[in-house]
Amino acid sequence: MVKRFCDTDLWQKEWFLRLPLLQRSLFMYLKDNCDCSGVYEPNYMMLSFIMGQTITKEDILKINETKQQIEFINNKFFIIDFCDFQYGELKKTCKPHLKVIETLKKHGLFERVSKGYPKGIDTLEEKEEEKEKEKEKEKEKDKEEDKEKEEKNKKKEEKEKNDIFVSRDIEKIFTTYKETCRNLCPLTFERRNMDLRRKIEDFLFEIRGDMEYFKKVCLKANEIKFIANNKIDLKSLINNHIGIMNGKYEPPPDEKEEAMKRFMENY
C-alpha cells in the first residue's frame, strides 16, 4: 500500500472550495491513485463506477476552472504540483527519489519537474520572462493599492477635518445661545442630544455657517416677550429662525395666542 503526504490545508483553500462536489472528489481520487510521479492513466469505467455517474475527460479538466492543477499530456493526467509537494527537490543521491526520477523520465517530464518549469513552459528563458511579467504585475498591483490607500486616507482626513469644523461650530451655537438667550430655556443636557446635534448640523448648512445671523436670531428672539415668556428652547429657536427674523411672532396684543399657536406648529 502506497502512503503519501496529505495537505491538511487543502480544505481551506479557495480554489478547492469553489469547485463543484464532483470535481473535488475527482481531484482527491487522482491525487490518491496517480503513480509516484503524479501521472494518472485514466480508467473512465472505474471512475464512473466510483463517482456514481458517467465521467469524461472534460469532467476531470473542469478541476482547472478555479486554478490550474492538472494537465492532459500524452492521453494521461499530470498533477502539476504533486512531485514538489511530495518530495521537494528531487536528488539522484536520494534512494527513494530514484523510482520517481525514472518514472518522470518515462513520461518525459523529468526536465520540467527538476528545473521547476511552470505550466506549459519549455525553456529556462521563457521561465525567467514569465517571472519578470509576474513582477511587473505585482508592481502595478502595488501601485494601485497604494493609490487606493492614499485616496482613502485623503477622504478620511477630509472627513475628520470637516467633523472638527462642524463640532466647533456646534459648540459656537451652544455658546451663542447661552450668552444671548437668557430669557429662553437654559441649556441642560443638549450637548449630549445627538438628534439635536444633527439638527444643528443641518441648520449650519442651511445658513452657510453664518454665526452672525444666528446671533441676530438669538437677540431678536430674546426680545420678543411672548416667546421669552413661554420659555422657548434652542431646538424651537432653530426651527422658527425665519419667522423670528421676519417678525412673524411679533403680533398685536390681541393676536398673541394665534401667534403662539403658529410658533408651536414648527416645534
CYANA upper distance limits for C-alpha pairs under 8 A (distance plus 0.5 A):
  4 ARG  CA     32 ASP  CA      8.46
  4 ARG  CA     86 GLN  CA      7.58
  5 PHE  CA     85 PHE  CA      8.47
  5 PHE  CA     86 GLN  CA      6.62
  9 ASP  CA     13 LYS  CA      7.17
 10 LEU  CA     16 PHE  CA      7.39
 11 TRP  CA     16 PHE  CA      7.31
 11 TRP  CA     17 LEU  CA      7.22
 12 GLN  CA     16 PHE  CA      8.27
 12 GLN  CA     17 LEU  CA      7.67
 13 LYS  CA     17 LEU  CA      6.81
 14 GLU  CA     18 ARG  CA      6.57
 15 TRP  CA     19 LEU  CA      7.27
 15 TRP  CA     66 THR  CA      5.69
 15 TRP  CA     67 LYS  CA      6.42
 16 PHE  CA     24 ARG  CA      7.26
 16 PHE  CA     66 THR  CA      8.09
 18 ARG  CA     66 THR  CA      7.36
 19 LEU  CA     23 GLN  CA      6.50
 19 LEU  CA     24 ARG  CA      6.48
 19 LEU  CA     63 ILE  CA      7.42
 19 LEU  CA     65 GLU  CA      8.29
 19 LEU  CA     66 THR  CA      7.37
 20 PRO  CA     24 ARG  CA      6.86
 21 LEU  CA     25 SER  CA      6.75
 22 LEU  CA     26 LEU  CA      6.66
 22 LEU  CA     51 MET  CA      8.18
 23 GLN  CA     27 PHE  CA      6.57
 23 GLN  CA     59 ASP  CA      7.66
 23 GLN  CA     60 ILE  CA      7.19
 23 GLN  CA     62 LYS  CA      7.32
 23 GLN  CA     63 ILE  CA      5.97
 24 ARG  CA     28 MET  CA      6.86
 24 ARG  CA     63 ILE  CA      7.97
 25 SER  CA     29 TYR  CA      6.68
 25 SER  CA     51 MET  CA      8.43
 26 LEU  CA     30 LEU  CA      6.61
 26 LEU  CA     60 ILE  CA      7.15
 27 PHE  CA     31 LYS  CA      6.57
 27 PHE  CA     60 ILE  CA      8.23
 27 PHE  CA     63 ILE  CA      7.52
 28 MET  CA     32 ASP  CA      6.74
 29 TYR  CA     33 ASN  CA      6.49
 30 LEU  CA     34 CYS  CA      6.10
 30 LEU  CA     40 TYR  CA      6.99
 31 LYS  CA     38 GLY  CA      7.76
 31 LYS  CA     79 ILE  CA      7.87
 31 LYS  CA     82 PHE  CA      8.30
 33 ASN  CA     40 TYR  CA      7.41
 34 CYS  CA     38 GLY  CA      5.82
 34 CYS  CA     39 VAL  CA      5.65
 34 CYS  CA     40 TYR  CA      4.77
 34 CYS  CA     41 GLU  CA      7.97
 35 ASP  CA     39 VAL  CA      5.96
 35 ASP  CA     40 TYR  CA      6.76
 36 CYS  CA     83 CYS  CA      8.49
 36 CYS  CA     99 LYS  CA      8.34
 36 CYS  CA    100 VAL  CA      6.26
 36 CYS  CA    103 THR  CA      7.86
 37 SER  CA     82 PHE  CA      7.69
 37 SER  CA     83 CYS  CA      6.60
 37 SER  CA    100 VAL  CA      6.04
 37 SER  CA    101 ILE  CA      8.26
 37 SER  CA    103 THR  CA      6.67
 37 SER  CA    104 LEU  CA      6.25
 38 GLY  CA     78 PHE  CA      6.20
 38 GLY  CA     79 ILE  CA      5.67
 38 GLY  CA     80 ILE  CA      7.90
 38 GLY  CA     82 PHE  CA      5.81
 38 GLY  CA     83 CYS  CA      6.99
 39 VAL  CA     76 LYS  CA      7.17
 39 VAL  CA     77 PHE  CA      6.10
 39 VAL  CA     78 PHE  CA      4.93
 39 VAL  CA     79 ILE  CA      6.85
 40 TYR  CA     76 LYS  CA      6.33
 40 TYR  CA     77 PHE  CA      5.59
 40 TYR  CA     78 PHE  CA      6.88
 41 GLU  CA     75 ASN  CA      7.93
 41 GLU  CA     76 LYS  CA      5.34
 41 GLU  CA     77 PHE  CA      6.94
 42 PRO  CA     76 LYS  CA      6.89
 42 PRO  CA     77 PHE  CA      7.78
 43 ASN  CA     47 LEU  CA      6.75
 44 TYR  CA     48 SER  CA      6.40
 44 TYR  CA     54 THR  CA      8.41
 44 TYR  CA     55 ILE  CA      6.57
 44 TYR  CA     56 THR  CA      7.15
 45 MET  CA     49 PHE  CA      6.74
 45 MET  CA     54 THR  CA      8.50
 45 MET  CA     55 ILE  CA      8.39
 46 MET  CA     50 ILE  CA      6.71
 47 LEU  CA     51 MET  CA      6.47
 47 LEU  CA     54 THR  CA      8.39
 47 LEU  CA     55 ILE  CA      6.82
 48 SER  CA     52 GLY  CA      6.22
 48 SER  CA     53 GLN  CA      5.58
 48 SER  CA     54 THR  CA      5.20
 48 SER  CA     55 ILE  CA      5.55
 49 PHE  CA     53 GLN  CA      7.30
 49 PHE  CA     54 THR  CA      8.31
 51 MET  CA     55 ILE  CA      8.25
 55 ILE  CA     59 ASP  CA      6.65
 55 ILE  CA     60 ILE  CA      8.28
 56 THR  CA     60 ILE  CA      7.34
 57 LYS  CA     61 LEU  CA      6.86
 58 GLU  CA     62 LYS  CA      6.72
 59 ASP  CA     63 ILE  CA      8.08
 61 LEU  CA     65 GLU  CA      8.33
 61 LEU  CA     70 ILE  CA      7.79
 61 LEU  CA     71 GLU  CA      8.27
 61 LEU  CA     72 PHE  CA      8.45
 63 ILE  CA     67 LYS  CA      7.96
 63 ILE  CA     68 GLN  CA      7.85
 63 ILE  CA     69 GLN  CA      7.58
 63 ILE  CA     70 ILE  CA      8.10
 64 ASN  CA     68 GLN  CA      4.75
 64 ASN  CA     69 GLN  CA      6.35
 64 ASN  CA     70 ILE  CA      7.32
 69 GLN  CA     79 ILE  CA      6.49
 69 GLN  CA     80 ILE  CA      6.25
 69 GLN  CA     81 ASP  CA      7.72
 70 ILE  CA     77 PHE  CA      6.88
 70 ILE  CA     78 PHE  CA      5.84
 70 ILE  CA     79 ILE  CA      5.00
 70 ILE  CA     80 ILE  CA      6.00
 71 GLU  CA     77 PHE  CA      6.09
 71 GLU  CA     78 PHE  CA      5.63
 71 GLU  CA     79 ILE  CA      7.21
 71 GLU  CA     80 ILE  CA      7.53
 72 PHE  CA     76 LYS  CA      6.01
 72 PHE  CA     77 PHE  CA      5.14
 72 PHE  CA     78 PHE  CA      6.81
 73 ILE  CA     77 PHE  CA      6.67
 73 ILE  CA     78 PHE  CA      7.31
 80 ILE  CA    119 LYS  CA      7.90
 81 ASP  CA     85 PHE  CA      6.65
 82 PHE  CA     86 GLN  CA      6.57
 83 CYS  CA     87 TYR  CA      6.12
 83 CYS  CA     88 GLY  CA      7.27
 83 CYS  CA    113 VAL  CA      7.99
 84 ASP  CA     88 GLY  CA      5.05
 84 ASP  CA     89 GLU  CA      7.29
 84 ASP  CA    113 VAL  CA      8.43
 87 TYR  CA     97 HIS  CA      8.18
 89 GLU  CA    114 SER  CA      7.77
 90 LEU  CA     94 CYS  CA      8.28
 90 LEU  CA     97 HIS  CA      6.69
 90 LEU  CA    101 ILE  CA      7.99
 90 LEU  CA    114 SER  CA      7.04
 91 LYS  CA     97 HIS  CA      6.88
 91 LYS  CA     98 LEU  CA      8.32
 92 LYS  CA     97 HIS  CA      7.08
 92 LYS  CA     98 LEU  CA      6.52
 92 LYS  CA    101 ILE  CA      8.26
 94 CYS  CA     98 LEU  CA      7.35
 96 PRO  CA    100 VAL  CA      8.10
 97 HIS  CA    101 ILE  CA      6.64
 98 LEU  CA    102 GLU  CA      6.63
 99 LYS  CA    103 THR  CA      6.67
100 VAL  CA    104 LEU  CA      6.63
101 ILE  CA    105 LYS  CA      6.69
101 ILE  CA    110 PHE  CA      6.97
102 GLU  CA    106 LYS  CA      6.81
103 THR  CA    107 HIS  CA      6.95
104 LEU  CA    108 GLY  CA      6.59
104 LEU  CA    109 LEU  CA      5.51
104 LEU  CA    110 PHE  CA      5.24
105 LYS  CA    109 LEU  CA      6.31
105 LYS  CA    110 PHE  CA      5.47
105 LYS  CA    111 GLU  CA      8.47
109 LEU  CA    113 VAL  CA      6.66
110 PHE  CA    114 SER  CA      6.32
111 GLU  CA    115 LYS  CA      6.42
112 ARG  CA    116 GLY  CA      6.37
112 ARG  CA    117 TYR  CA      5.58
112 ARG  CA    118 PRO  CA      8.38
112 ARG  CA    122 ASP  CA      7.74
113 VAL  CA    117 TYR  CA      7.01
117 TYR  CA    121 ILE  CA      6.37
117 TYR  CA    122 ASP  CA      7.31
117 TYR  CA    123 THR  CA      7.92
117 TYR  CA    124 LEU  CA      7.69
117 TYR  CA    127 LYS  CA      6.84
118 PRO  CA    127 LYS  CA      7.42
121 ILE  CA    126 GLU  CA      7.04
121 ILE  CA    127 LYS  CA      7.06
122 ASP  CA    126 GLU  CA      7.72
122 ASP  CA    127 LYS  CA      8.45
123 THR  CA    127 LYS  CA      6.87
124 LEU  CA    128 GLU  CA      6.78
125 GLU  CA    129 GLU  CA      6.68
126 GLU  CA    130 GLU  CA      6.57
127 LYS  CA    131 LYS  CA      6.80
128 GLU  CA    132 GLU  CA      6.79
129 GLU  CA    133 LYS  CA      6.80
130 GLU  CA    134 GLU  CA      6.75
131 LYS  CA    135 LYS  CA      6.71
132 GLU  CA    136 GLU  CA      6.73
133 LYS  CA    137 LYS  CA      6.72
134 GLU  CA    138 GLU  CA      6.66
135 LYS  CA    139 LYS  CA      6.66
136 GLU  CA    140 GLU  CA      6.70
137 LYS  CA    141 LYS  CA      6.56
138 GLU  CA    142 ASP  CA      6.53
139 LYS  CA    143 LYS  CA      6.65
140 GLU  CA    144 GLU  CA      6.72
141 LYS  CA    145 GLU  CA      6.66
142 ASP  CA    146 ASP  CA      6.52
143 LYS  CA    147 LYS  CA      6.58
144 GLU  CA    148 GLU  CA      6.66
145 GLU  CA    149 LYS  CA      6.62
146 ASP  CA    150 GLU  CA      6.55
147 LYS  CA    151 GLU  CA      6.69
148 GLU  CA    152 LYS  CA      6.61
149 LYS  CA    153 ASN  CA      6.53
150 GLU  CA    154 LYS  CA      6.56
151 GLU  CA    155 LYS  CA      6.66
152 LYS  CA    156 LYS  CA      6.55
153 ASN  CA    157 GLU  CA      6.53
154 LYS  CA    158 GLU  CA      6.66
155 LYS  CA    159 LYS  CA      6.57
156 LYS  CA    160 GLU  CA      6.59
157 GLU  CA    161 LYS  CA      6.46
158 GLU  CA    162 ASN  CA      6.53
159 LYS  CA    163 ASP  CA      6.46
160 GLU  CA    164 ILE  CA      6.63
161 LYS  CA    165 PHE  CA      6.90
162 ASN  CA    166 VAL  CA      6.56
163 ASP  CA    167 SER  CA      6.48
164 ILE  CA    168 ARG  CA      6.56
165 PHE  CA    169 ASP  CA      6.64
166 VAL  CA    170 ILE  CA      6.61
166 VAL  CA    201 GLU  CA      7.45
167 SER  CA    171 GLU  CA      6.80
168 ARG  CA    172 LYS  CA      6.89
169 ASP  CA    173 ILE  CA      6.81
169 ASP  CA    204 LEU  CA      8.44
169 ASP  CA    209 GLY  CA      8.10
170 ILE  CA    174 PHE  CA      6.98
170 ILE  CA    197 ARG  CA      7.62
170 ILE  CA    200 ILE  CA      7.14
170 ILE  CA    201 GLU  CA      7.70
171 GLU  CA    175 THR  CA      6.62
172 LYS  CA    176 THR  CA      6.43
172 LYS  CA    211 MET  CA      8.41
173 ILE  CA    177 TYR  CA      6.57
173 ILE  CA    200 ILE  CA      8.49
173 ILE  CA    211 MET  CA      8.14
173 ILE  CA    214 PHE  CA      8.27
174 PHE  CA    178 LYS  CA      6.61
174 PHE  CA    187 LEU  CA      8.41
174 PHE  CA    191 ARG  CA      8.38
175 THR  CA    179 GLU  CA      6.68
176 THR  CA    180 THR  CA      6.55
176 THR  CA    215 LYS  CA      6.92
176 THR  CA    218 CYS  CA      8.33
177 TYR  CA    181 CYS  CA      5.85
177 TYR  CA    215 LYS  CA      8.09
177 TYR  CA    218 CYS  CA      6.87
177 TYR  CA    234 LEU  CA      7.75
178 LYS  CA    182 ARG  CA      7.20
178 LYS  CA    186 PRO  CA      7.41
178 LYS  CA    187 LEU  CA      7.42
180 THR  CA    215 LYS  CA      7.92
180 THR  CA    218 CYS  CA      6.56
180 THR  CA    219 LEU  CA      6.38
180 THR  CA    222 ASN  CA      7.73
181 CYS  CA    185 CYS  CA      8.42
181 CYS  CA    186 PRO  CA      8.45
181 CYS  CA    218 CYS  CA      6.34
181 CYS  CA    219 LEU  CA      7.16
181 CYS  CA    221 ALA  CA      7.99
181 CYS  CA    222 ASN  CA      5.73
182 ARG  CA    186 PRO  CA      7.57
182 ARG  CA    222 ASN  CA      7.52
183 ASN  CA    222 ASN  CA      6.21
183 ASN  CA    228 ALA  CA      5.67
183 ASN  CA    229 ASN  CA      8.08
183 ASN  CA    231 LYS  CA      7.50
184 LEU  CA    222 ASN  CA      7.08
184 LEU  CA    227 ILE  CA      8.14
184 LEU  CA    228 ALA  CA      5.72
184 LEU  CA    229 ASN  CA      8.33
184 LEU  CA    230 ASN  CA      8.37
184 LEU  CA    231 LYS  CA      5.17
184 LEU  CA    232 ILE  CA      5.81
184 LEU  CA    233 ASP  CA      6.51
185 CYS  CA    231 LYS  CA      5.45
185 CYS  CA    232 ILE  CA      6.17
185 CYS  CA    233 ASP  CA      5.27
185 CYS  CA    234 LEU  CA      7.98
186 PRO  CA    233 ASP  CA      7.77
187 LEU  CA    234 LEU  CA      8.40
189 PHE  CA    193 ASN  CA      7.45
190 GLU  CA    196 LEU  CA      7.54
191 ARG  CA    197 ARG  CA      7.80
193 ASN  CA    197 ARG  CA      6.84
194 MET  CA    198 ARG  CA      6.68
195 ASP  CA    199 LYS  CA      6.73
196 LEU  CA    200 ILE  CA      6.64
196 LEU  CA    235 LYS  CA      7.40
197 ARG  CA    201 GLU  CA      6.75
198 ARG  CA    202 ASP  CA      6.88
199 LYS  CA    203 PHE  CA      6.68
200 ILE  CA    204 LEU  CA      6.54
200 ILE  CA    238 ILE  CA      8.22
201 GLU  CA    205 PHE  CA      6.79
202 ASP  CA    206 GLU  CA      6.67
203 PHE  CA    207 ILE  CA      6.78
203 PHE  CA    238 ILE  CA      7.59
204 LEU  CA    208 ARG  CA      6.24
204 LEU  CA    209 GLY  CA      5.28
204 LEU  CA    210 ASP  CA      7.92
205 PHE  CA    209 GLY  CA      6.75
207 ILE  CA    213 TYR  CA      8.31
210 ASP  CA    214 PHE  CA      7.24
211 MET  CA    215 LYS  CA      6.67
212 GLU  CA    216 LYS  CA      6.86
213 TYR  CA    217 VAL  CA      6.86
214 PHE  CA    218 CYS  CA      6.74
215 LYS  CA    219 LEU  CA      6.68
216 LYS  CA    220 LYS  CA      6.55
217 VAL  CA    221 ALA  CA      6.52
217 VAL  CA    241 HIS  CA      6.71
217 VAL  CA    244 ILE  CA      7.20
217 VAL  CA    245 MET  CA      6.76
218 CYS  CA    222 ASN  CA      6.53
218 CYS  CA    237 LEU  CA      8.24
219 LEU  CA    223 GLU  CA      6.94
220 LYS  CA    224 ILE  CA      7.00
220 LYS  CA    244 ILE  CA      7.60
220 LYS  CA    245 MET  CA      7.82
221 ALA  CA    227 ILE  CA      7.18
221 ALA  CA    228 ALA  CA      7.75
221 ALA  CA    237 LEU  CA      8.16
221 ALA  CA    244 ILE  CA      6.93
222 ASN  CA    227 ILE  CA      7.93
222 ASN  CA    228 ALA  CA      6.45
223 GLU  CA    228 ALA  CA      7.77
224 ILE  CA    228 ALA  CA      6.74
224 ILE  CA    249 TYR  CA      8.14
224 ILE  CA    250 GLU  CA      7.21
225 LYS  CA    229 ASN  CA      6.33
226 PHE  CA    230 ASN  CA      6.73
226 PHE  CA    256 LYS  CA      7.79
226 PHE  CA    260 MET  CA      8.21
227 ILE  CA    231 LYS  CA      7.00
227 ILE  CA    232 ILE  CA      6.59
227 ILE  CA    249 TYR  CA      8.37
227 ILE  CA    260 MET  CA      8.29
228 ALA  CA    232 ILE  CA      6.94
232 ILE  CA    236 SER  CA      6.76
232 ILE  CA    237 LEU  CA      7.39
233 ASP  CA    237 LEU  CA      6.72
234 LEU  CA    238 ILE  CA      6.79
235 LYS  CA    239 ASN  CA      6.83
235 LYS  CA    267 TYR  CA      7.88
236 SER  CA    240 ASN  CA      6.65
236 SER  CA    264 MET  CA      8.45
236 SER  CA    266 ASN  CA      7.69
236 SER  CA    267 TYR  CA      5.50
237 LEU  CA    241 HIS  CA      6.33
239 ASN  CA    266 ASN  CA      6.54
239 ASN  CA    267 TYR  CA      6.90
240 ASN  CA    244 ILE  CA      6.72
240 ASN  CA    263 PHE  CA      7.51
240 ASN  CA    266 ASN  CA      6.96
240 ASN  CA    267 TYR  CA      8.23
241 HIS  CA    245 MET  CA      6.76
242 ILE  CA    246 ASN  CA      6.65
243 GLY  CA    247 GLY  CA      6.63
243 GLY  CA    248 LYS  CA      5.38
243 GLY  CA    249 TYR  CA      7.18
244 ILE  CA    248 LYS  CA      6.44
244 ILE  CA    249 TYR  CA      6.57
248 LYS  CA    259 ALA  CA      8.11
249 TYR  CA    259 ALA  CA      6.21
249 TYR  CA    260 MET  CA      7.93
249 TYR  CA    263 PHE  CA      7.75
250 GLU  CA    259 ALA  CA      8.30
251 PRO  CA    255 GLU  CA      6.25
251 PRO  CA    256 LYS  CA      6.49
251 PRO  CA    259 ALA  CA      7.23
252 PRO  CA    256 LYS  CA      7.25
255 GLU  CA    259 ALA  CA      6.77
256 LYS  CA    260 MET  CA      6.64
257 GLU  CA    261 LYS  CA      6.83
258 GLU  CA    262 ARG  CA      6.88
259 ALA  CA    263 PHE  CA      6.66
260 MET  CA    264 MET  CA      6.69
261 LYS  CA    265 GLU  CA      6.89
262 ARG  CA    266 ASN  CA      7.75
263 PHE  CA    267 TYR  CA      7.54
